[in-house]
Amino acid sequence: MTKSTGKRRLAQFACLIAVFVCGSKVVLSRDGGERKVLKKVEPEYPSVLRDKGIGGTVRLRVTVKPDGTVKDVQILGGNAVLAESASRAVHQWRFAPADHEGPTEVTIHFGTRQ
């Protein structure tokens, strides 16, 4: 193995580790008041995108019922495949109960850029 081949393999291995370690990151931006997340299901990073190093940011508007369950998830932007994965996960979230129904914006980052 040549010196440049070894460096290239080391760089590829480092990138692969970074993708597995970083996975996805969730950021909540509450428009409808403070609603604590009681149960958070992490979105699955689709392996076909993860293996190719394709990441991105997905923005969702989540309508939360007074009992804390998710009523609706609207995709505001992002890669369609990642957005579908994020939407499936967020549909399973549970928020703290409140006396009103309201929207919450959720941003989910997939990949190494956080």
Secondary structure, DSSP 4 states (H G I P E B T S, - for coil): --HHHHHHHHHHHHHHHHHHHH-EEEEEE-SSS---EEE-PPPP--HHHHHTT--EEEEEEEEE-TTSBEEEEEEEES-HHHHHHHHHHHTT-EE---SS-EEEEEEEEESS--
